[in-house]
Amino acid sequence: MKKLIMLVAALGIVSVANAESEISTSAEYRVRGALNQGETLTNDRSSNVLNHRMMLKTEYKASDRFSANLTLVHHADFGDRGTTFSGGPGNSTNNPNRATRDNLDDSSTGLIVNEAYATWRINDEFSLKMGRGSFEGADGSSTSTNDFQNALTAFDGVAGIYELEFARITGFLIKFAEGLPASANTNNDPEVNTVGISADLKFAPEIFSMMNVYTNQVRQDLSVLAGLDKEVYQRYGVVLGGQFAELVDFKLAFHGHTGEATDAAGDDNDIKGHMIDAQLGVTMEDMSNMNFYVGYHTDTGSDGSSSDDETYRAYYYDVHKFAGLMDVVGWGNLSYIHAGFSMDPMENLTVGLKYHMFTATEKEGTTTFLGAASGAAVDTSEDDIGSEIDLYAVHKYDGGFQIEARYGLFMAGDRLGPDEEDFQQFFIQGTMSF
C-alpha cells in the first residue's frame, strides 16, 4: 500500500512538472566500421574495428528565462571486454559468458554524462551558462566539439553571452583540471584553468559569413608528482571566412600563444608558437554544386637550438576536419598543402576527393602522430612525412538516416625511415538522427 501511495505521489509530481515546464529531446545512433592495413606506419599489420555510439540530448525548459540541458553518451567497441578473460565464471571483472563488460570503468564502453549545464537568460541581450558543455569556436581551428570522436569535447565552467547588433561577445571561465596530485611545492591545490573573451563580429555580412577574434589566458600550477610545469601563457587568434561574387569562398585563420613555463628547479623557458590555415575555393551551385578548393597550413615547431618551446599547441581543434580524414597526423610542427573536389551528382548524394601533402615545419622537431601510428619514430634529417588521398561518398535518406563510405591511403614519407609502411583504410558509417 505504501509503495502504491509513493508511486501515485511521484506520478503527481511528474504531472505538475510537465504542466509547468517543457521537455524536448533529440537522439543520434551511429555505427561505424573500419578495415585498416599498415596503420602503425611501420609494418603491414591489419586490424578491423566495429563500434557504435548512442547520444541523447534533452532540454528542460522551466520558462523563457531558465533551462537546463543534458547529453548522455554510450559508446562501445563491439566485442570489447576491457581485460583478458582468465578467471573463469567466478571472475568479477567480466561476464562469465565472455561477452561485454559488466562494469563501466573503461573508457571504451559505458554511459557518460557528456554535457550538463543550465542557462539563465537574464534579459534579451545577456545570458549566463554554467556547468559542463561543449562549444564550437568559429571554424573549429582552435576549439571544437569534436563530434567525430566517441564523445564531445566538453568543458566545466561558466560563460556569459552578450548579444549586440554588431557582435556576439562571450566571456568564459573554464577549469580544465582540479586536484592534480599534491607535490612538494607550496601549492597544495594545483589546477589548470583559463579565462578569456571571444567575439563573433557581424560587420559586412554580404562578404564575411564568419569573423571571430578571441584571447584567453591559460594557467597551470606546478605539480611535481603529476610531472607538470608551472605555465602561464596567452592565446589569441582571428578567423575570417566568407564568399564574394556568389562563386568564390575563402577562409583564413591565425592562432598564436606566448608565455612562460617554470619547472620544479625554478628554471624558466619561453612558450611561443603560432599557426596559419588558409583556404580558397570555387563553388558552382548550378553545376551539381561542384566545388574545387586549395589550401595551405603551417604551424611552428622547435628546432632544438634552444630550450624554449616553440611548437604550436593545437589546443582543442577539430582533429578530423583538418589534416586528412584518416586522422594520421596532428597539428604541431606540421605544414601541408591540400586540395579537394566535391559535387552532388544526384539529390542527397555527395562525392568528393581530398589530397594532403605533409611535411615537418622543423626537421629537428617532433611530429604528432595519432591513433595506432602514435608510436612511430621519425628521422629528424628528413621533413617529408607523407601524402594522403581520401575518396568519400555521403548519401542522405529521408527520415534522418545517412551513410558515409570512404577509402583512404596514407603514403609514408622519408621522415618515417627506411622501414616505413603505407596505410590504407576502408571506412563505413551509418547515422540515424531522431
Solvent accessible surface area in square Angstrom, and as a share of the most:
residue,aa,sasa,rsa
1,M,172,0.77
2,K,164,0.69
3,K,173,0.73
4,L,102,0.51
5,I,98,0.50
6,M,136,0.61
7,L,101,0.50
8,V,92,0.53
9,A,53,0.41
10,A,47,0.37
11,L,105,0.52
12,G,35,0.34
13,I,123,0.62
14,V,79,0.46
15,S,68,0.44
16,V,88,0.51
17,A,48,0.37
18,N,79,0.41
19,A,88,0.68
20,E,129,0.58
21,S,34,0.22
22,E,120,0.54
23,I,91,0.46
24,S,64,0.41
25,T,89,0.52
26,S,50,0.32
27,A,18,0.14
28,E,37,0.17
29,Y,78,0.30
30,R,12,0.05
31,V,48,0.28
32,R,28,0.10
33,G,12,0.11
34,A,18,0.14
35,L,94,0.47
36,N,9,0.05
37,Q,77,0.34
38,G,0,0.00
39,E,21,0.10
40,T,20,0.12
41,L,0,0.00
42,T,66,0.38
43,N,70,0.36
44,D,89,0.46
45,R,122,0.44
46,S,71,0.46
47,S,31,0.20
48,N,117,0.60
49,V,64,0.37
50,L,81,0.40
51,N,17,0.09
52,H,43,0.19
53,R,2,0.01
54,M,76,0.34
55,M,9,0.04
56,L,67,0.33
57,K,78,0.33
58,T,12,0.07
59,E,63,0.28
60,Y,94,0.36
61,K,72,0.31
62,A,62,0.48
63,S,51,0.33
64,D,100,0.52
65,R,95,0.35
66,F,102,0.43
67,S,22,0.14
68,A,39,0.30
69,N,37,0.19
70,L,53,0.27
71,T,4,0.02
72,L,45,0.22
73,V,3,0.02
74,H,59,0.26
75,H,14,0.06
76,A,12,0.09
77,D,44,0.23
78,F,100,0.42
79,G,60,0.58
80,D,35,0.18
81,R,76,0.28
82,G,37,0.36
83,T,73,0.42
84,T,112,0.65
85,F,24,0.10
86,S,98,0.63
87,G,44,0.42
88,G,23,0.22
89,P,116,0.73
90,G,72,0.69
91,N,37,0.19
92,S,97,0.62
93,T,61,0.35
94,N,2,0.01
95,N,36,0.18
96,P,85,0.53
97,N,111,0.57
98,R,152,0.56
99,A,41,0.32
100,T,77,0.45
101,R,31,0.11
102,D,77,0.40
103,N,43,0.22
104,L,124,0.62
105,D,114,0.59
106,D,45,0.23
107,S,117,0.75
108,S,24,0.15
109,T,19,0.11
110,G,10,0.09
111,L,102,0.51
112,I,84,0.43
113,V,82,0.47
114,N,4,0.02
115,E,11,0.05
116,A,42,0.33
117,Y,50,0.19
118,A,51,0.40
119,T,26,0.15
120,W,112,0.39
121,R,79,0.29
122,I,65,0.33
123,N,64,0.33
124,D,107,0.55
125,E,80,0.36
126,F,64,0.27
127,S,22,0.14
128,L,54,0.27
129,K,69,0.29
130,M,117,0.52
131,G,28,0.27
132,R,89,0.33
133,G,17,0.17
134,S,26,0.17
135,F,86,0.36
136,E,84,0.38
137,G,22,0.21
138,A,30,0.23
139,D,9,0.05
140,G,0,0.00
141,S,0,0.00
142,S,10,0.06
143,T,12,0.07
144,S,0,0.00
145,T,33,0.19
146,N,11,0.06
147,D,63,0.33
148,F,42,0.18
149,Q,63,0.28
150,N,64,0.33
151,A,32,0.25
152,L,16,0.08
153,T,32,0.19
154,A,14,0.11
155,F,17,0.07
156,D,64,0.33
157,G,29,0.28
158,V,44,0.25
159,A,23,0.18
160,G,15,0.15
161,I,16,0.08
162,Y,94,0.36
163,E,65,0.29
164,L,49,0.24
165,E,168,0.76
166,F,102,0.42
167,A,1,0.00
168,R,91,0.33
169,I,45,0.23
170,T,27,0.16
171,G,29,0.28
172,F,34,0.14
173,L,93,0.46
174,I,12,0.06
175,K,83,0.35
176,F,55,0.23
177,A,31,0.24
178,E,92,0.41
179,G,50,0.49
180,L,38,0.19
181,P,67,0.42
182,A,60,0.46
183,S,16,0.11
184,A,102,0.79
185,N,37,0.19
186,T,136,0.79
187,N,52,0.27
188,N,115,0.59
189,D,78,0.41
190,P,1,0.01
191,E,38,0.17
192,V,16,0.09
193,N,32,0.16
194,T,2,0.01
195,V,82,0.47
196,G,13,0.13
197,I,85,0.43
198,S,24,0.15
199,A,16,0.12
200,D,55,0.28
201,L,45,0.22
202,K,93,0.39
203,F,104,0.44
204,A,37,0.29
205,P,100,0.63
206,E,132,0.59
207,I,75,0.38
208,F,55,0.23
209,S,99,0.64
210,M,47,0.21
211,M,32,0.14
212,N,8,0.04
213,V,59,0.34
214,Y,29,0.11
215,T,48,0.28
216,N,4,0.02
217,Q,56,0.25
218,V,7,0.04
219,R,110,0.40
220,Q,28,0.13
221,D,33,0.17
222,L,31,0.16
223,S,0,0.00
224,V,68,0.39
225,L,134,0.67
226,A,37,0.28
227,G,65,0.62
228,L,55,0.28
229,D,56,0.29
230,K,88,0.37
231,E,21,0.09
232,V,39,0.22
233,Y,18,0.07
234,Q,63,0.28
235,R,0,0.00
236,Y,80,0.30
237,G,9,0.08
238,V,54,0.31
239,V,1,0.01
240,L,49,0.24
241,G,2,0.02
242,G,9,0.08
243,Q,68,0.30
244,F,100,0.42
245,A,84,0.65
246,E,154,0.69
247,L,73,0.36
248,V,27,0.16
249,D,37,0.19
250,F,46,0.19
251,K,33,0.14
252,L,84,0.42
253,A,0,0.00
254,F,68,0.28
255,H,2,0.01
256,G,0,0.00
257,H,1,0.01
258,T,69,0.40
259,G,23,0.22
260,E,83,0.37
261,A,12,0.09
262,T,34,0.20
263,D,42,0.22
264,A,68,0.53
265,A,87,0.67
266,G,47,0.46
267,D,84,0.44
268,D,84,0.43
269,N,45,0.23
270,D,63,0.33
271,I,1,0.01
272,K,87,0.37
273,G,8,0.08
274,H,76,0.34
275,M,0,0.00
276,I,64,0.33
277,D,3,0.02
278,A,32,0.24
279,Q,59,0.26
280,L,94,0.47
281,G,2,0.02
282,V,52,0.30
283,T,23,0.13
284,M,46,0.21
285,E,135,0.61
286,D,133,0.69
287,M,99,0.44
288,S,48,0.31
289,N,66,0.34
290,M,34,0.15
291,N,28,0.14
292,F,94,0.39
293,Y,28,0.11
294,V,91,0.52
295,G,11,0.11
296,Y,104,0.39
297,H,0,0.00
298,T,27,0.16
299,D,2,0.01
300,T,29,0.17
301,G,5,0.05
302,S,26,0.17
303,D,55,0.29
304,G,65,0.63
305,S,97,0.62
306,S,63,0.41
307,S,88,0.57
308,D,37,0.19
309,D,50,0.26
310,E,55,0.25
311,T,34,0.20
312,Y,4,0.02
313,R,61,0.22
314,A,18,0.14
315,Y,55,0.21
316,Y,69,0.26
317,Y,12,0.04
318,D,23,0.12
319,V,38,0.22
320,H,22,0.10
321,K,108,0.46
322,F,14,0.06
323,A,2,0.02
324,G,3,0.02
325,L,23,0.11
326,M,11,0.05
327,D,30,0.16
328,V,3,0.02
329,V,3,0.01
330,G,2,0.02
331,W,8,0.03
332,G,5,0.05
333,N,0,0.00
334,L,1,0.00
335,S,15,0.10
336,Y,7,0.03
337,I,83,0.42
338,H,23,0.10
339,A,39,0.30
340,G,11,0.11
341,F,58,0.24
342,S,24,0.15
343,M,43,0.19
344,D,43,0.22
345,P,63,0.40
346,M,119,0.53
347,E,149,0.67
348,N,71,0.37
349,L,33,0.16
350,T,44,0.26
351,V,45,0.26
352,G,3,0.03
353,L,79,0.39
354,K,47,0.20
355,Y,78,0.29
356,H,9,0.04
357,M,79,0.35
358,F,0,0.00
359,T,47,0.27
360,A,6,0.05
361,T,51,0.30
362,E,57,0.25
363,K,89,0.38
364,E,101,0.45
365,G,6,0.06
366,T,102,0.59
367,T,19,0.11
368,T,56,0.33
369,F,13,0.05
370,L,43,0.21
371,G,61,0.59
372,A,47,0.37
373,A,3,0.03
374,S,76,0.49
375,G,75,0.72
376,A,17,0.13
377,A,78,0.61
378,V,45,0.26
379,D,54,0.28
380,T,68,0.40
381,S,72,0.47
382,E,65,0.29
383,D,53,0.27
384,D,55,0.29
385,I,0,0.00
386,G,3,0.02
387,S,18,0.12
388,E,0,0.00
389,I,61,0.31
390,D,0,0.00
391,L,100,0.50
392,Y,36,0.14
393,A,34,0.26
394,V,27,0.15
395,H,52,0.23
396,K,111,0.47
397,Y,101,0.38
398,D,135,0.70
399,G,69,0.66
400,G,36,0.35
401,F,63,0.26
402,Q,56,0.25
403,I,56,0.28
404,E,28,0.13
405,A,43,0.33
406,R,12,0.04
407,Y,66,0.25
408,G,0,0.00
409,L,46,0.23
410,F,0,0.00
411,M,64,0.29
412,A,17,0.13
413,G,7,0.07
414,D,80,0.42
415,R,0,0.00
416,L,13,0.06
417,G,15,0.14
418,P,135,0.85
419,D,111,0.58
420,E,59,0.26
421,E,62,0.28
422,D,69,0.36
423,F,12,0.05
424,Q,56,0.25
425,Q,22,0.10
426,F,103,0.43
427,F,14,0.06
428,I,99,0.50
429,Q,17,0.08
430,G,11,0.11
431,T,17,0.10
432,M,62,0.28
433,S,53,0.35
434,F,145,0.61
